[in-house]
Amino acid sequence: MPHVVVVGGGPGGYEAALVARRLGARVTVVERHGLGGAAVLTDVVPSKTLIATAEWFTTAEQGPELGVRGEAPAGERRDLVDLEAVNARVLALADAQSRDIHSRLEREGVEIVAGAGRLDGPSRVVVDTGTGTTTLDADTVLLAVGATPRTLPTAVPDGERILTWTQLYGLAELPEKLIVVGSGVTGAEFAGAYQALGSQVVLVSSRDRVLPGEDMDAAELLEGVFRARGMTVMSRSRAASAVRTEDGVAVTLTDGRVVEGSHVLIAVGGVPSTAGIGLEEAGVRLSASGHVEVDRVSRTSVPGVYAAGDCTGVLPLASVAAMQGRIAMSHALGDAVAPLKPGRVAANIFTAPEIATVGLSESTLRERGYRYVTTTLPLARNPRAKMLGMRDGFVKLFAHPDAGVVLGGVVVAPRASELIFPITLAVAHRLTVDDVADSFTVYPSLSGSIAEAARVLHGQSGEDAAV
Ligand SMILES: Cc1cc2nc3c(=O)[nH]c(=O)nc-3n(C[C@H](O)[C@H](O)[C@H](O)COP(=O)(O)OP(=O)(O)OC[C@H]3O[C@@H](n4cnc5c(N)ncnc54)[C@H](O)[C@@H]3O)c2cc1C
């Protein structure tokens, strides 16, 4: 029976372990913190649980318009939030999910070794268990070691006022004025959530607009919503340092301006956990950023060593990590394998409104010089959205101008993460706009706008319509 050793028990690692067991391998997972990885313990699960509380306030904002008395004015919200209860719920959910994964792996016969693993050559993993070392000889190794928050040497997190996202759930009180450094997905999600909970938020963005790299219309819409809700968005502003003051923090920007607040969250991306664990010594090629180089079936430069998830830098998403891990095991253990198709990945930004995307983005279509047709339907025109009092959002589709095949889409709406699925199906199965347009949607429903957008594109075939 081949022995698979998985280093790292996040979604890249534990999903792979289950697949490898199913394919008949002996499987050992080495994990230094807790099963579920950063995804479960500090990143996805905690942030989305916190955002669930924030959403409650965003929904309540609609109250007066819908005829409900008693909206909490933004200034009084902080008093309504029991942050200790919120954080306790966040941590309990994360802990429970980690334990569930632990039991599931044990039930499936996966051996779990607690400790920090490192490669000793291409087919041996040595684990520092804290009390000694364990050596595991492997036929196949999967590296799924993830990443940790990037910090700035001039803004050293102290867990009290200068924070990474992993430290937010230790706060006893809601920050009065939170400065968020970094306007990527993580920065935008937390900025939106704390603003909704009643913190005053300043979002420091080094770029022209928030969410660089995302659909430009969606990013512009979200920035407008942030500003309308009272958030201060500082564009083209790069943080140089953050220090504690007597009762808060001071963030100095590279142009010399100083922003003062009660707390600062540093959300400037992650660093792969690939240093000092014997990778280069074993011949595993790393990129300049320290990510493990992999192909589309998760192979590294060393036969028998695979890698999945954030340590590969392919796409920093739990769903992609899990898919890469599964693909790696199918490949290593001789099962049918379909290479990863990054152009089909669905992703969501959990702001209010949410921004969900799938397939090719407009910037990729343009960069590659593809011909395409597109249409954007504002949510405000959708009958269900009107009834719900929703205004901010849209549905956008991209399709091939001749064949009508759906190439990608963007949904900006509350619960866009759920609404994107019909477009995901269309992209995955190369459905045409007519296939989508001819399918029934419930009346009235937000998904009606997806079918409507497809109907608009039906009439847009031919050279003239192609962008
Ligand atoms: C705030 C935030 C919110 C996010 N929200 C979402 C979301 O909503 N949806 C989504 O799809 N993605 C989200 N992501 C991204 C997602 O968290 C990552 O893509 C995902 O965690 C990657 O999984 P992974 O298995 O590669 O790594 P991880 O989840 O980081 O797991 C790696 C594991 O390896 C362990 N490890 C590391 N080195 C060693 C070693 N030497 N020996 C033993 N164990 C080791 C670590 O302890 C860790 O448990 C979010 C990220 C952040 C920061």
The ligand as an ORCA input file, in Angstrom:
! r2SCAN-3c Opt
* xyz 0 1
  C      -9.269     36.635      6.194
  C      -9.356     35.612      5.096
  C     -10.591     35.205      4.634
  C     -10.665     34.242      3.627
  N     -11.897     33.888      3.168
  C     -11.989     32.971      2.175
  C     -13.263     32.569      1.688
  O     -14.294     33.089      2.108
  N     -13.316     31.608      0.738
  C     -12.180     31.015      0.241
  O     -12.280     30.133     -0.623
  N     -10.965     31.372      0.683
  C     -10.834     32.333      1.634
  N      -9.606     32.700      2.097
  C      -8.415     31.997      1.581
  C      -8.231     30.673      2.317
  O      -8.153     30.902      3.694
  C      -6.970     29.978      1.849
  O      -6.954     29.952      0.454
  C      -6.917     28.553      2.386
  O      -6.779     28.596      3.770
  C      -5.736     27.793      1.768
  O      -5.722     26.501      2.264
  P      -4.355     25.720      2.478
  O      -4.710     24.311      2.806
  O      -3.453     25.983      1.351
  O      -3.648     26.424      3.712
  P      -4.075     26.686      5.206
  O      -5.538     26.754      5.391
  O      -3.258     27.874      5.587
  O      -3.532     25.419      5.977
  C      -2.163     25.135      6.033
  C      -1.903     24.325      7.267
  O      -0.565     23.855      7.230
  C      -0.029     23.901      8.529
  N       1.421     23.927      8.407
  C       2.203     24.884      7.854
  N       3.486     24.533      7.871
  C       3.535     23.317      8.450
  C       4.579     22.419      8.754
  N       5.831     22.703      8.436
  N       4.273     21.259      9.371
  C       2.994     20.961      9.692
  N       1.951     21.767      9.426
  C       2.227     22.927      8.803
  C      -0.614     25.142      9.138
  O      -0.610     25.068     10.539
  C      -2.023     25.120      8.556
  O      -2.894     24.454      9.427
  C      -9.495     33.684      3.084
  C      -8.239     34.110      3.540
  C      -8.170     35.075      4.518
  C      -6.826     35.539      4.982
*
